[in-house]
Amino acid sequence: MTGSGGGGTDTDLARLRWGCRRGMRELDLLLLAFLERGYAAQPQSTRAAFRRLLRMPDPLLLEWLLGRRAPPDPELAHVVAEIRRTAAA
């Protein structure tokens, strides 16, 4: 069974949802909002970058998502911008 919008199978989305649960409320809210409202509409390259982003350590993710630092990788910088845009909507 596949998930809606081309975002992946239900199992893939469940794994991503679990990966978005970081134990830091700020990160949980930002990452889950993007997964639920923006992930499926993104191109494959952005979805792949999001999966890579979830492997980053929490302190670094928090700095990037709060705009304190920018990711050095352009693909990660793009997905961070998309997450922040989704959160602002």
MDTraj code that builds the backbone (N, CA, C; nanometers):
import mdtraj as md
import numpy as np

residues = "MET THR GLY SER GLY GLY GLY GLY THR ASP THR ASP LEU ALA ARG LEU ARG TRP GLY CYS ARG ARG GLY MET ARG GLU LEU ASP LEU LEU LEU LEU ALA PHE LEU GLU ARG GLY TYR ALA ALA GLN PRO GLN SER THR ARG ALA ALA PHE ARG ARG LEU LEU ARG MET PRO ASP PRO LEU LEU LEU GLU TRP LEU LEU GLY ARG ARG ALA PRO PRO ASP PRO GLU LEU ALA HIS VAL VAL ALA GLU ILE ARG ARG THR ALA ALA ALA".split()
xyz = np.array([
    [0.0855, -0.1174, 0.0000],
    [0.0000, 0.0000, 0.0000],
    [0.0898, 0.1233, 0.0000],
    [0.0582, 0.2224, -0.0789],
    [0.1389, 0.3430, -0.0854],
    [0.0697, 0.4567, -0.0145],
    [0.1522, 0.5512, 0.0334],
    [0.0968, 0.6707, 0.0952],
    [0.0499, 0.7665, -0.0113],
    [-0.0258, 0.8652, 0.0259],
    [-0.0777, 0.9618, -0.0703],
    [0.0296, 1.0600, -0.1116],
    [0.0172, 1.1122, -0.2327],
    [0.1045, 1.2183, -0.2800],
    [0.2427, 1.1752, -0.3223],
    [0.2688, 1.0457, -0.3329],
    [0.3994, 1.0024, -0.3790],
    [0.5089, 1.0165, -0.2753],
    [0.4738, 1.0344, -0.1490],
    [0.5738, 1.0520, -0.0452],
    [0.6385, 0.9232, -0.0002],
    [0.5868, 0.8089, -0.0413],
    [0.6434, 0.6811, -0.0035],
    [0.5352, 0.5888, 0.0486],
    [0.5776, 0.4695, 0.0875],
    [0.4813, 0.3748, 0.1427],
    [0.4428, 0.4170, 0.2836],
    [0.3354, 0.3586, 0.3325],
    [0.2928, 0.3885, 0.4693],
    [0.4025, 0.3538, 0.5691],
    [0.4746, 0.2438, 0.5442],
    [0.5836, 0.2037, 0.6328],
    [0.6960, 0.3056, 0.6287],
    [0.7310, 0.3536, 0.5092],
    [0.8348, 0.4564, 0.4965],
    [0.7955, 0.5820, 0.5728],
    [0.6711, 0.6240, 0.5585],
    [0.6244, 0.7441, 0.6275],
    [0.6235, 0.7238, 0.7786],
    [0.5900, 0.6043, 0.8237],
    [0.5929, 0.5764, 0.9678],
    [0.7359, 0.5851, 1.0207],
    [0.8310, 0.5348, 0.9440],
    [0.9720, 0.5445, 0.9847],
    [1.0171, 0.6899, 0.9898],
    [0.9785, 0.7668, 0.8891],
    [1.0139, 0.9086, 0.8885],
    [0.9497, 0.9809, 1.0065],
    [0.8242, 0.9504, 1.0329],
    [0.7551, 1.0126, 1.1467],
    [0.8300, 0.9818, 1.2760],
    [0.8733, 0.8575, 1.2909],
    [0.9494, 0.8195, 1.4095],
    [1.0818, 0.8967, 1.4133],
    [1.1477, 0.9123, 1.2998],
    [1.2731, 0.9866, 1.2934],
    [1.2582, 1.1341, 1.3242],
    [1.1381, 1.1876, 1.3043],
    [1.1107, 1.3286, 1.3347],
    [1.0924, 1.3517, 1.4838],
    [1.0686, 1.2466, 1.5581],
    [1.0496, 1.2592, 1.7030],
    [1.1862, 1.2589, 1.7687],
    [1.2329, 1.3771, 1.8049],
    [1.3693, 1.3930, 1.8511],
    [1.3829, 1.4038, 2.0023],
    [1.2756, 1.4320, 2.0722],
    [1.2858, 1.4537, 2.2152],
    [1.3078, 1.5999, 2.2506],
    [1.3202, 1.6839, 2.1506],
    [1.3257, 1.8293, 2.1699],
    [1.1990, 1.8833, 2.1046],
    [1.1149, 1.9430, 2.1831],
    [0.9836, 1.9845, 2.1331],
    [0.9932, 2.0721, 2.0084],
    [1.0882, 2.1644, 2.0068],
    [1.1025, 2.2537, 1.8917],
    [1.1300, 2.1747, 1.7643],
    [1.2224, 2.0795, 1.7740],
    [1.2544, 1.9974, 1.6570],
    [1.1362, 1.9101, 1.6172],
    [1.0717, 1.8492, 1.7152],
    [0.9549, 1.7650, 1.6862],
    [0.8506, 1.8428, 1.6071],
    [0.8192, 1.9626, 1.6532],
    [0.7151, 2.0426, 1.5879],
    [0.7537, 2.0811, 1.4455],
    [0.8763, 2.1266, 1.4266],
    [0.9203, 2.1692, 1.2933],
    [0.9265, 2.0519, 1.1956],
    [0.9888, 1.9434, 1.2383],
    [1.0078, 1.8294, 1.1485],
    [0.8761, 1.7592, 1.1159],
    [0.7925, 1.7394, 1.2166],
    [0.6637, 1.6732, 1.1918],
    [0.5719, 1.7589, 1.1054],
    [0.5751, 1.8904, 1.1248],
    [0.4924, 1.9789, 1.0415],
    [0.5332, 1.9667, 0.8951],
    [0.6633, 1.9636, 0.8694],
    [0.7093, 1.9491, 0.7311],
    [0.6688, 1.8134, 0.6749],
    [0.6876, 1.7081, 0.7533],
    [0.6521, 1.5743, 0.7055],
    [0.5037, 1.5667, 0.6714],
    [0.4205, 1.6234, 0.7545],
    [0.2757, 1.6130, 0.7347],
    [0.2216, 1.7092, 0.6296],
    [0.2825, 1.8266, 0.6157],
    [0.2247, 1.9278, 0.5264],
    [0.3053, 1.9551, 0.4004],
    [0.4331, 1.9179, 0.3958],
    [0.5126, 1.9567, 0.2809],
    [0.5915, 1.8469, 0.2128],
    [0.6210, 1.7407, 0.2851],
    [0.7103, 1.6364, 0.2348],
    [0.6623, 1.5738, 0.1044],
    [0.5381, 1.5306, 0.0983],
    [0.4870, 1.4573, -0.0185],
    [0.4903, 1.5408, -0.1457],
    [0.4809, 1.6724, -0.1336],
    [0.4795, 1.7594, -0.2512],
    [0.6197, 1.7930, -0.3011],
    [0.7218, 1.7533, -0.2280],
    [0.8594, 1.7874, -0.2642],
    [0.9128, 1.6923, -0.3713],
    [1.0077, 1.7404, -0.4511],
    [1.0727, 1.6501, -0.5471],
    [1.1568, 1.5453, -0.4732],
    [1.1882, 1.4394, -0.5425],
    [1.2642, 1.3292, -0.4837],
    [1.3943, 1.3778, -0.4201],
    [1.4636, 1.4726, -0.4822],
    [1.5911, 1.5209, -0.4279],
    [1.5724, 1.5861, -0.2911],
    [1.4647, 1.6598, -0.2735],
    [1.4382, 1.7240, -0.1446],
    [1.3968, 1.6206, -0.0410],
    [1.3191, 1.5207, -0.0818],
    [1.2819, 1.4142, 0.0120],
    [1.4057, 1.3366, 0.0569],
    [1.4991, 1.3127, -0.0351],
    [1.6236, 1.2441, 0.0012],
    [1.7061, 1.3299, 0.0971],
    [1.7115, 1.4595, 0.0722],
    [1.7844, 1.5499, 0.1615],
    [1.7201, 1.5520, 0.3002],
    [1.5875, 1.5463, 0.3066],
    [1.5183, 1.5420, 0.4354],
    [1.5570, 1.4158, 0.5121],
    [1.5630, 1.3033, 0.4437],
    [1.6032, 1.1787, 0.5105],
    [1.7468, 1.1892, 0.5623],
    [1.8347, 1.2542, 0.4853],
    [1.9728, 1.2767, 0.5326],
    [1.9744, 1.3700, 0.6527],
    [1.8904, 1.4722, 0.6471],
    [1.8830, 1.5695, 0.7560],
    [1.8468, 1.5011, 0.8877],
    [1.7591, 1.4032, 0.8812],
    [1.7165, 1.3334, 1.0026],
    [1.8293, 1.2546, 1.0682],
    [1.9390, 1.2326, 0.9979],
    [2.0543, 1.1623, 1.0556],
    [2.1504, 1.2572, 1.1269],
    [2.1239, 1.3867, 1.1213],
    [2.2117, 1.4850, 1.1842],
    [2.1846, 1.4923, 1.3349],
    [2.2872, 1.5330, 1.4125],
    [2.2665, 1.5450, 1.5574],
    [2.1710, 1.6598, 1.5922],
    [2.0971, 1.6411, 1.6991],
    [1.9958, 1.7384, 1.7398],
    [2.0488, 1.8807, 1.7582],
    [2.1619, 1.9015, 1.8267],
    [2.2073, 2.0402, 1.8448],
    [2.2331, 2.1118, 1.7117],
    [2.2886, 2.0405, 1.6158],
    [2.3142, 2.0991, 1.4846],
    [2.1830, 2.1275, 1.4115],
    [2.0917, 2.0324, 1.4158],
    [1.9598, 2.0530, 1.3545],
    [1.8907, 2.1759, 1.4122],
    [1.8962, 2.1901, 1.5421],
    [1.8311, 2.3036, 1.6070],
    [1.8916, 2.4352, 1.5593],
    [2.0242, 2.4422, 1.5515],
    [2.0894, 2.5642, 1.5024],
    [2.0474, 2.5956, 1.3597],
    [2.0419, 2.4946, 1.2755],
    [2.0028, 2.5161, 1.1359],
    [1.8575, 2.5598, 1.1248],
    [1.7695, 2.4894, 1.1936],
    [1.6265, 2.5168, 1.1791],
    [1.5841, 2.6480, 1.2445],
    [1.6586, 2.6930, 1.3437],
    [1.6292, 2.8224, 1.4050],
    [1.7018, 2.9369, 1.3351],
    [1.7822, 2.9048, 1.2338],
    [1.8502, 3.0079, 1.1559],
    [1.9757, 3.0627, 1.2207],
    [2.0291, 2.9950, 1.3195],
    [2.1518, 3.0401, 1.3855],
    [2.2756, 3.0107, 1.3024],
    [2.2698, 2.9030, 1.2256],
    [2.3773, 2.8636, 1.1338],
    [2.3128, 2.8081, 1.0089],
    [2.3893, 2.8078, 0.9013],
    [2.3405, 2.7517, 0.7747],
    [2.4130, 2.6200, 0.7476],
    [2.3415, 2.5209, 0.6979],
    [2.4081, 2.3961, 0.6605],
    [2.5082, 2.4220, 0.5480],
    [2.6258, 2.3607, 0.5531],
    [2.7244, 2.3806, 0.4469],
    [2.6852, 2.3121, 0.3154],
    [2.6031, 2.2095, 0.3235],
    [2.5582, 2.1341, 0.2063],
    [2.4379, 2.2058, 0.1446],
    [2.4443, 2.2422, 0.0153],
    [2.3327, 2.3142, -0.0474],
    [2.2001, 2.2373, -0.0455],
    [2.2039, 2.1058, -0.0582],
    [2.0796, 2.0276, -0.0543],
    [2.0163, 2.0326, 0.0846],
    [2.0996, 2.0236, 0.1876],
    [2.0470, 2.0340, 0.3236],
    [1.9979, 2.1755, 0.3513],
    [2.0687, 2.2753, 0.2990],
    [2.0248, 2.4144, 0.3161],
    [1.8879, 2.4347, 0.2520],
    [1.8662, 2.3731, 0.1367],
    [1.7372, 2.3854, 0.0689],
    [1.6252, 2.3223, 0.1516],
    [1.6478, 2.2024, 0.2028],
    [1.5417, 2.1369, 0.2805],
    [1.5171, 2.2116, 0.4117],
    [1.6204, 2.2673, 0.4725],
    [1.6015, 2.3488, 0.5930],
    [1.5131, 2.4689, 0.5603],
    [1.5386, 2.5331, 0.4463],
    [1.4548, 2.6469, 0.4050],
    [1.3103, 2.6031, 0.3833],
    [1.2901, 2.4865, 0.3246],
    [1.1543, 2.4354, 0.3035],
    [1.0844, 2.4058, 0.4363],
    [1.1575, 2.3497, 0.5307],
    [1.0999, 2.3216, 0.6626],
    [1.0601, 2.4524, 0.7303],
    [1.1473, 2.5515, 0.7242],
    [1.1172, 2.6812, 0.7865],
    [0.9991, 2.7492, 0.7173],
    [0.9906, 2.7357, 0.5857],
    [0.8783, 2.7931, 0.5105],
    [0.7471, 2.7249, 0.5508],
    [0.7494, 2.5945, 0.5651],
    [0.6299, 2.5206, 0.6068],
    [0.5869, 2.5632, 0.7468],
    [0.6837, 2.5822, 0.8348],
    [0.6519, 2.6223, 0.9722],
    [0.5913, 2.7622, 0.9773],
    [0.6323, 2.8485, 0.8856],
    [0.5831, 2.9868, 0.8846],
    [0.4452, 2.9984, 0.8208],
    [0.4047, 2.8967, 0.7458],
    [0.2758, 2.9026, 0.6745],
    [0.1577, 2.8837, 0.7667],
])
top = md.Topology()
chain = top.add_chain()
for i, resn in enumerate(residues, 1):
    res = top.add_residue(resn, chain, resSeq=i)
    for name in ("N", "CA", "C"):
        top.add_atom(name, md.element.get_by_symbol(name[0]), res)
traj = md.Trajectory(xyz[None], top)
